[in-house]
Amino acid sequence: MGDRIDLPLPESKYQLEVILVGATHPGNLGAVCRTMLNHGYCNLRLVNPLCAPDDVEARKRAKHAGSILENCQTYDSLIDATKDISLVIGTSGKREKGKKTFFRHFLFPWEVAEKISTFTEKVAIIFGEEGKGLSTEDLEYCDFLLTLPTWEGYPIANLSHAVNSVLYELHRSRVIENQGGDPAIPSLVPLQRNINPQLREKLNQAIEEMAQSLSGVEEHAISFQHTLQRSLMRSMLTNDEATRILGGLIEATTAIQHLKDDENWQRKRRRRIE
């Protein structure tokens, strides 16, 4: 968990409940808990589980998400598990053709993330037993269905992988919307890759001065300058990245001038762009 274990969980307008029906493998159960906490969700409900939350393997696979196992709730039926839920979403990897398509109307995870982003009640996403999935009766009980964009040649994902894919999209939506404004989602990775005009001008000046300090044919120096400028700008630098590169260019140019006994170094001994 590192040094950020005291961070609160991310906020959503909705409260998400992950429900596993007939969970069979304790390792998968533990892995589900781990991916839930990875994405900032902690409410787990089990319907007729075939493995116990206190199973040693489940605890091992959960790692630091053992609290989810400790606090999960167990129910005898899907109806009992969803009595306090306002929106019930089922999942399936079976996308049959023909008449069954009238029953299986699916949404992809990113569509679900968008639709529930402003929902203010409890939402449950239901996952079925490994190797079987949800029964037709369970799917009929759901308000609508979700499927992963898996390859049709091998569409059925492992349970923990399926949960991970769905929760990733839900949390991705929260990061895009709330990063920097939610204490649980600090701005450690910039969402916007841009550089301000003043820094761009300084960076181009530093590149030009470095090119001018090189020995050799002027045409080669100009080619170096243009290539470096365009390569850097194509990478969509952030202000922080541009600042670090700027500092390195100035140091390198100063060193080259010093080695060449350049009067610019002798006169200015510069360490910055003026």
C-alpha positions as CSV (number, residue, x, y, z in Angstrom):
1,M,0.0,0.0,0.0
2,G,3.0,2.3,0.3
3,D,2.9,5.6,2.2
4,R,-0.6,6.5,1.1
5,I,-2.6,4.0,3.0
6,D,-4.4,6.7,4.9
7,L,-5.9,8.2,1.8
8,P,-9.7,8.0,1.8
9,L,-11.5,6.0,-0.9
10,P,-12.5,8.0,-4.0
11,E,-16.0,9.4,-4.0
12,S,-18.8,8.7,-6.4
13,K,-22.4,10.0,-6.5
14,Y,-23.5,6.4,-6.5
15,Q,-22.6,3.6,-4.1
16,L,-21.3,0.5,-5.8
17,E,-21.9,-3.0,-4.6
18,V,-20.0,-5.8,-6.3
19,I,-22.0,-9.1,-6.1
20,L,-20.5,-12.5,-6.9
21,V,-22.9,-15.3,-7.4
22,G,-21.6,-18.8,-6.6
23,A,-18.0,-17.9,-6.3
24,T,-16.0,-21.1,-6.5
25,H,-12.3,-20.5,-6.3
26,P,-10.9,-18.8,-3.2
27,G,-7.9,-17.5,-5.2
28,N,-10.3,-15.7,-7.5
29,L,-12.3,-14.3,-4.6
30,G,-9.2,-12.8,-3.1
31,A,-8.1,-11.4,-6.5
32,V,-11.5,-9.7,-6.8
33,C,-11.0,-8.0,-3.5
34,R,-7.6,-6.8,-4.5
35,T,-8.7,-5.3,-7.8
36,M,-11.7,-3.7,-6.0
37,L,-9.4,-1.9,-3.6
38,N,-7.0,-1.1,-6.5
39,H,-9.8,0.9,-8.0
40,G,-11.2,2.4,-4.8
41,Y,-14.2,0.2,-4.2
42,C,-14.8,-1.8,-1.0
43,N,-18.4,-3.2,-0.9
44,L,-18.6,-6.9,-1.7
45,R,-21.6,-9.2,-1.4
46,L,-21.6,-13.0,-2.0
47,V,-24.6,-15.1,-3.0
48,N,-24.3,-18.8,-2.2
49,P,-20.5,-18.8,-2.3
50,L,-18.8,-22.2,-2.7
51,C,-15.7,-20.9,-1.0
52,A,-15.3,-19.1,2.3
53,P,-14.1,-15.5,2.8
54,D,-11.8,-16.7,5.5
55,D,-10.1,-19.2,3.2
56,V,-6.3,-19.0,3.5
57,E,-5.8,-18.8,-0.3
58,A,-8.5,-16.0,-0.5
59,R,-6.7,-14.0,2.1
60,K,-3.3,-14.5,0.4
61,R,-4.6,-13.3,-2.9
62,A,-6.4,-10.4,-1.4
63,K,-3.1,-9.0,-0.1
64,H,-3.8,-5.6,1.6
65,A,-7.5,-5.9,0.7
66,G,-8.3,-8.4,3.4
67,S,-10.7,-5.9,5.0
68,I,-13.1,-6.4,2.1
69,L,-13.2,-10.1,2.8
70,E,-13.7,-9.4,6.5
71,N,-16.6,-7.1,5.8
72,C,-18.3,-8.8,2.9
73,Q,-21.9,-9.9,3.3
74,T,-23.3,-13.3,2.4
75,Y,-26.9,-14.0,1.0
76,D,-28.9,-17.0,0.1
77,S,-30.4,-15.5,-3.1
78,L,-29.8,-12.7,-5.6
79,I,-33.1,-11.2,-4.7
80,D,-32.1,-11.0,-1.0
81,A,-28.7,-9.5,-2.0
82,T,-30.3,-6.7,-4.0
83,K,-33.3,-5.6,-1.9
84,D,-31.7,-2.3,-1.1
85,I,-30.3,-1.8,-4.6
86,S,-31.8,0.8,-7.0
87,L,-30.0,-0.4,-10.2
88,V,-29.0,-4.0,-10.8
89,I,-26.6,-4.6,-13.7
90,G,-25.8,-8.2,-14.8
91,T,-22.7,-9.3,-16.7
92,S,-22.2,-12.0,-19.3
93,G,-19.7,-13.0,-22.0
94,K,-22.2,-15.0,-23.9
95,R,-23.3,-13.0,-26.9
96,E,-25.5,-15.4,-28.8
97,K,-26.9,-14.7,-32.2
98,G,-30.5,-15.2,-33.3
99,K,-33.5,-15.2,-31.0
100,K,-31.5,-14.8,-27.9
101,T,-30.3,-11.4,-29.0
102,F,-33.8,-10.1,-28.1
103,F,-33.0,-10.9,-24.5
104,R,-29.3,-10.0,-24.3
105,H,-29.1,-6.3,-24.9
106,F,-25.6,-5.3,-23.7
107,L,-23.7,-2.2,-22.8
108,F,-19.9,-1.9,-22.7
109,P,-18.2,-0.9,-19.4
110,W,-17.4,2.6,-20.6
111,E,-21.1,3.2,-21.5
112,V,-22.1,2.0,-18.0
113,A,-19.6,4.3,-16.4
114,E,-21.0,7.3,-18.2
115,K,-24.6,6.3,-17.5
116,I,-24.2,5.8,-13.7
117,S,-21.9,8.8,-13.2
118,T,-24.7,11.0,-12.0
119,F,-26.8,8.2,-10.3
120,T,-27.2,8.9,-6.6
121,E,-28.5,5.6,-5.3
122,K,-26.9,2.1,-4.8
123,V,-25.8,0.3,-7.9
124,A,-25.0,-3.4,-8.0
125,I,-22.9,-5.1,-10.7
126,I,-23.4,-8.9,-10.7
127,F,-20.9,-11.5,-11.7
128,G,-21.6,-15.2,-12.1
129,E,-19.8,-18.4,-11.1
130,E,-16.5,-19.2,-12.8
131,G,-17.1,-21.4,-15.8
132,K,-20.8,-20.9,-15.8
133,G,-21.7,-17.2,-15.5
134,L,-25.1,-16.0,-14.4
135,S,-28.1,-18.2,-15.1
136,T,-30.8,-17.0,-17.5
137,E,-33.0,-16.5,-14.4
138,D,-30.4,-14.2,-12.8
139,L,-29.9,-12.3,-16.0
140,E,-33.7,-11.8,-16.3
141,Y,-33.8,-10.3,-12.9
142,C,-31.2,-7.6,-13.8
143,D,-32.2,-4.1,-15.1
144,F,-29.8,-4.3,-18.0
145,L,-26.7,-6.2,-19.0
146,L,-23.0,-5.5,-19.4
147,T,-20.4,-7.3,-21.5
148,L,-16.7,-6.9,-22.1
149,P,-15.3,-6.2,-25.6
150,T,-13.5,-9.5,-25.6
151,W,-12.5,-11.3,-28.8
152,E,-15.5,-13.3,-30.1
153,G,-13.2,-16.3,-30.6
154,Y,-12.6,-16.6,-26.8
155,P,-15.0,-14.2,-25.1
156,I,-15.2,-15.6,-21.6
157,A,-12.8,-13.9,-19.2
158,N,-11.6,-15.1,-15.8
159,L,-13.8,-13.8,-13.0
160,S,-11.2,-11.5,-11.4
161,H,-10.1,-10.3,-14.8
162,A,-13.7,-9.4,-15.7
163,V,-14.2,-7.5,-12.4
164,N,-11.0,-5.7,-13.0
165,S,-12.0,-4.6,-16.5
166,V,-15.4,-3.3,-15.3
167,L,-14.0,-1.5,-12.3
168,Y,-11.2,0.0,-14.3
169,E,-13.7,1.8,-16.5
170,L,-15.8,3.0,-13.6
171,H,-12.7,4.4,-11.8
172,R,-11.2,5.8,-15.0
173,S,-14.3,7.9,-15.3
174,R,-13.8,9.2,-11.7
175,V,-10.1,10.0,-12.4
176,I,-10.9,12.0,-15.5
177,E,-13.7,13.9,-13.7
178,N,-12.2,14.4,-10.2
179,Q,-8.4,14.1,-10.3
180,G,-6.9,16.9,-8.2
181,G,-10.3,17.8,-6.7
182,D,-10.8,14.6,-4.7
183,P,-8.3,13.9,-1.9
184,A,-8.3,10.3,-2.9
185,I,-7.2,11.0,-6.4
186,P,-4.2,13.4,-6.3
187,S,-2.7,14.8,-9.5
188,L,0.4,12.5,-9.6
189,V,0.0,11.8,-13.4
190,P,-1.0,14.8,-15.5
191,L,-4.2,14.4,-17.4
192,Q,-3.4,17.3,-19.7
193,R,-0.2,17.2,-21.7
194,N,0.6,20.8,-22.7
195,I,3.3,23.4,-22.4
196,N,2.8,27.1,-21.8
197,P,3.9,29.6,-24.5
198,Q,6.7,31.2,-22.4
199,L,8.3,27.8,-21.6
200,R,8.0,26.7,-25.2
201,E,9.9,29.9,-26.2
202,K,12.7,29.2,-23.7
203,L,13.0,25.6,-24.7
204,N,13.4,26.5,-28.3
205,Q,16.0,29.1,-27.4
206,A,17.9,26.6,-25.4
207,I,17.9,24.1,-28.3
208,E,19.0,26.8,-30.7
209,E,21.9,27.9,-28.5
210,M,23.0,24.3,-28.0
211,A,23.0,23.8,-31.8
212,Q,25.0,26.9,-32.3
213,S,27.6,25.7,-29.8
214,L,28.3,22.5,-31.7
215,S,31.3,22.1,-33.9
216,G,31.0,21.2,-37.6
217,V,29.0,22.3,-40.6
218,E,26.3,24.9,-40.0
219,E,23.8,22.9,-42.0
220,H,24.2,20.0,-39.6
221,A,23.7,22.2,-36.6
222,I,20.5,23.6,-38.1
223,S,19.3,20.1,-38.9
224,F,20.0,19.0,-35.3
225,Q,18.1,22.0,-34.0
226,H,15.0,21.4,-36.0
227,T,15.0,17.7,-35.4
228,L,15.3,18.1,-31.7
229,Q,12.6,20.8,-31.5
230,R,10.1,18.8,-33.5
231,S,10.8,15.5,-31.8
232,L,10.3,17.0,-28.4
233,M,7.1,18.9,-29.3
234,R,5.7,15.7,-31.0
235,S,6.0,14.0,-27.6
236,M,3.5,16.5,-26.1
237,L,5.7,17.6,-23.2
238,T,4.2,18.7,-19.9
239,N,5.5,21.9,-18.2
240,D,7.4,19.8,-15.7
241,E,9.1,17.7,-18.4
242,A,10.0,20.7,-20.5
243,T,11.5,22.4,-17.4
244,R,13.7,19.4,-16.7
245,I,14.9,19.2,-20.3
246,L,15.5,22.9,-20.4
247,G,17.8,22.6,-17.4
248,G,19.7,19.8,-19.0
249,L,20.1,21.7,-22.3
250,I,21.5,24.7,-20.5
251,E,24.0,22.6,-18.5
252,A,25.1,20.7,-21.7
253,T,25.5,24.0,-23.7
254,T,27.5,25.6,-20.9
255,A,29.8,22.5,-20.8
256,I,30.4,22.6,-24.5
257,Q,31.2,26.3,-24.4
258,H,33.6,25.7,-21.6
259,L,35.4,23.0,-23.5
260,K,35.7,25.2,-26.5
261,D,36.8,28.3,-24.5
262,D,33.8,30.0,-26.0
263,E,33.7,33.7,-25.0
264,N,30.0,33.3,-24.2
265,W,31.0,30.9,-21.4
266,Q,33.9,33.1,-20.4
267,R,31.8,36.3,-20.3
268,K,28.5,35.0,-18.9
269,R,29.1,31.6,-17.3
270,R,25.4,31.4,-17.7
271,R,23.1,28.9,-16.0
272,R,19.8,30.0,-17.3
273,I,18.0,31.4,-20.4
274,E,17.8,35.1,-20.3
